[in-house]
């Protein structure tokens, strides 16, 4: 049996602000109505997702999240309006994917992946 990724966390310096930021940026429903104020995220997707493992830049460890969107530049611009720093403009990686990246207000690096039609 394969072991699937079933959960992710984005932990910022202020939980409520971090929850509001991602809810606003991606339209995620976040329910923090619990004693720990831990925001359970409903992204609206039931798809399983994979990942990648390698060496971090400059030998620094990192955990990253990549979110599929329909328009990279639109979401990158929205992230910048919400106080983020652009790290990578929309970039085509030939025969693989088109991505962009930004640092959220707490410095977490988030990738945006261009939604593509399914391959047949």
Order of alpha helices (4+ residues) and beta strands (2+ residues): alpha-beta-beta-beta-alpha-beta-beta-beta
